[in-house]
Amino acid sequence: MMSDQSSMHAYLNWTKQRIDEMDAILASLEAKVGQVKVDSKADADRIVADLRKRRDEFEAAAKAQAKAGQAAVRENTAKLESQWRRFETEVNTYFETVGKQAEQQKATFLQAAAAQAKAWRDTAEVFHNEAGKAVTARRADIDAAVIKMKAGAAEAEARLHKLNQAGGESWAALSAALAESRQAFDRANQKAGDALKGGAQTKSNSST
């Protein structure tokens, strides 16, 4: 049971990161949709509405899987990842068609990057708190994973900040940078989750 609970942390961190980034992107697009050219307004409204629907569907599926337990999470994470990619593709479509303004693209990038940075910090804090519940023998591994996560967060934030400062980047370049940072988060989150799972297993074994 403890092992399953530990594994669930990584899943919940992953889904929360995606949802928070979706919310950041949607907030940016919804705030700027009124500035879209008149002849593109209907398309902009349609895409944003579709993105909102995709976001809500992702959250509903993530919550349902979490309630169903660890087995359902393992089986359905790939489906959630596919839902995320469809959301991401729709965002790209928006910027390739009705949202070509560099100012809007930069604003969306900044909000998505801020959401990612917060996800890094929040997740590191979650694992730091959980490390205190593990036995001493495994706590060092969890603490090391948390330290690496914090270092990864600082590195990712610096890269995104540098890209933003450069200016003039296309949405394709901005999106690629966000994807790279997101993938780094996924790796760090999984590694910390594995360390926590090992700590939980060791603690469970030591109590039998």
N, C-alpha and C positions, 0 to 999 in steps of 0.2 A: 504493500500500500504506500509506504513512504517513497519507494522508488518511483511509483506511478505519479505521486504528487510532485516529486522533484522534476520529473520529465515534463509535467504539465506547465511548469513555470516557463520553460523555453517556448512552448507553443503559445501561451498567453502573451508573452512578450512580443513574439513574432506577429500575432494577429493585431495586437494593440498598435505596434509600429505602423503596420499597413493602414489601419483605420485612421490613425492620427495624421498620416501623410495624405490620405484621401481627403480628410476634413480640411487640411491646410490648403490643398489644391482647390477644392471646391469653394472655400471661403474667398480665395483670391479671384477665381473666375467669376463668382457671383457678384463680387464687389465691382468688377470691371465690365460686366456684360452690358451695362447701359452705355458704355463708350464705343461699342462695336458699331461699325458702319450700318446705316439703316437697311441697306440691301442684304446684309448678312445677319441681321438681328434674329430672324426666325431660325436660321440654322444654329446660331449661337445658343439660343434658348433651348432648342431641341437637344443639342449635345450636352449642355449642362444638366438638363433634366435627366438625360440618360445616365450621366455620370453619377448623379445623386441616387438614382435607382440602383445602379451597380454597387455603389458604396453600401447602401442599406441591405442589399442582398448578401454582400460579403459579411457584414456584421451578423446578420441573422444566421447564416450558415456556420460562422465561427462559434457563435454561442451554442448552437445546437450540437455541434461536434464536441465542444468542451463538456457539455452535460452528459453526452453519451459515453464519455470515458476515454481512456488512453488508446484502446484498440481503434475506436472510430477516428481519433485524431491521426493516428498513423496512416490509416487508409484514405483519409479525405484531405490531408494537407495539400496533396498535389492538385486537387480540385480547386482549393482556395487559391493556390498559386496561379492557376489558369484564370480564375476570376480576376485576380489582380492584374495579370498581363492584359486582359481585355480592357480593364479600366485605363491602364497606362497607354494602350494603343488609342483609345478614344481621346485621351488628353493630347496625344501627338496629333491626332486628326484635327482637333480644335485649333492648335497652333499652326498647323499647315494650311488651314482654310480661313477661318474667321478671326483668329487671334494672332495675326502676324506682327502686331506692334511689339517692338523690342522692349518697351517699358513694361508692358503687361507680362511678357515672358520672364523678365527679370524679377518682377514682383512675385510671380508664382514660384519661381525658383527659390527665392529667398524664404518664402513661407514654408515650402517643402523642406528646404535645408534646415530651417529652425525646428521643424517637427522631427526630423531625423536626429538632430543634436539632442533634443529633449528625450527621445527614445533611448539613445545611448546612455544618457545620465540616469534616467529612471530605471533602466534595466540593470545597470551596474549597482544601483542602490538596492534593488530587489535581491540580487545575488549576494551582496554584502550582508544584508540582514539575514538571509537564509544560511549564510556560512556559520553564523553563531549557533545554529541548531545542529551542526554536524560534529562528529567526533573530532578530537584534536588531530588525529592521524591524517584525516582527509581535509581538514580545514585549510591547510597550507595550499593544497591543490586548488581549492575554490578561491582562496584569496589571490593566488597567482593569476587565475583566469579573470578575476575582477580587475586586477591591475592592468592586464593586457587589454581588457575591454575599455578601460579608461584611457589608455594610451592610444588605442584604435580610434576612440571618439575624438581625441584631440587632433590626431592626424587627419581624420576625415573632415573635421570642421575646418582645419587649416587649408586643406585642398579646395573645399567648396568656397571658402572666403577668398582665396587667391583667384579662383575662376571668376567670382563675382567682381572682384576689383579690376580684373583685366578688361571686362566689358566687351561688348560687341560680339559675344558668342551667340551662335544659333541655338534654337531650342533643342536641336538634336544633340549638340555638345553639352548643353546644360542637363538634359535628360540622361545622357550617358554618364555624367559625373554623379548624378543622384543615384543611378543604378549601381554604380561601382561602390558608393558609400553604403547603399542598402545591402549589397551582397557581403560587404565586410562586416556589417552589423549582424547579418544572419550567421556568419561563421563564428563570430565572437559569442553570440547568444547561444549557439549550439554547443560550443566548447564549454562555456560556463555551466550550461545545463547538464552536460555529461559529467562534469566534475561534481556538481551538486548531487546528481543521481548516484555517483559512486560513493559520495559521503553518506548519503541516506542508506545505501545498501550496507556499508560498513557499520553504521550505527545500529541498524536493524540486526545484523549478525552478532554484534557484540552484546546485544541485550537478550539473545536466546540462550 
